């Protein structure tokens, strides 16, 4: 097993920033909103990757378009509730 040192957070057995993201900008996806963030945005997950979708509520099954992809999360825009 190989380990990489991630600086501030200690050791990790997976690369942090070179992971392929399961979503792409301008593509549409469907998911169920699993939770709501502190800011009130719905939280969906695709392959464990977090997507914040504004104007959604927990339990809704929604269709959204990805507008931004970061290293740890993405932002989606509601297309259809």
C-alpha positions in Angstrom: 0.0 0.0 0.0 1.4 3.4 -0.9 0.7 6.6 1.0 0.9 10.2 0.0 1.5 13.1 2.4 -1.2 15.8 1.9 0.4 18.5 4.0 -1.8 19.8 6.7 -4.1 16.9 7.1 -1.6 14.1 7.4 -1.4 10.9 5.5 -3.9 9.6 2.9 -4.0 6.4 0.9 -5.6 8.2 -2.1 -4.5 11.1 -4.2 -6.5 14.3 -3.4 -6.4 16.6 -6.4 -5.7 14.2 -9.3 -8.9 12.3 -9.0 -11.2 12.2 -12.1 -14.4 13.9 -11.3 -17.6 12.0 -12.0 -19.3 15.1 -13.4 -18.5 17.6 -16.2 -19.4 21.2 -16.8 -22.5 21.8 -19.0 -23.6 18.2 -18.7 -27.0 17.3 -17.2 -27.5 14.7 -14.4 -30.3 13.4 -12.3 -30.1 12.7 -8.5 -32.1 12.9 -5.3 -31.3 15.7 -2.9 -29.9 14.0 0.1 -29.5 16.9 2.5 -29.4 20.7 2.7 -26.3 22.8 3.2 -25.9 25.5 5.8 -26.5 28.1 3.1 -29.8 26.3 2.1 -28.6 24.6 -1.1 -29.6 21.1 -1.8 -26.9 18.5 -1.7 -26.8 15.6 -4.2 -24.1 13.0 -4.7 -22.9 11.3 -7.9 -20.5 8.5 -7.2 -19.9 10.0 -3.8 -18.9 13.4 -5.3 -20.9 16.3 -3.7 -23.0 18.6 -5.9 -24.7 21.7 -4.5 -28.0 22.5 -6.2 -29.6 25.8 -5.2 -33.4 26.1 -4.9 -34.0 22.4 -4.1 -35.3 20.6 -1.0 -34.3 17.3 0.7 -36.0 14.3 -0.9 -36.6 15.9 -4.3 -35.5 14.0 -7.4 -34.1 16.6 -9.7 -32.3 17.2 -13.0 -29.5 19.7 -13.0 -26.7 21.0 -15.2 -23.2 21.4 -13.8 -22.0 25.0 -13.9 -18.8 24.7 -11.9 -16.5 21.8 -10.9 -14.0 22.2 -8.0 -11.5 19.8 -6.5 -14.0 18.6 -3.8 -17.4 19.6 -5.0 -19.5 20.9 -7.9 -22.3 23.4 -8.4 -25.4 22.6 -10.4 -28.2 24.6 -11.8 -31.7 23.2 -11.5 -33.2 22.1 -14.9 -36.2 20.1 -13.8 -37.7 19.2 -10.4 
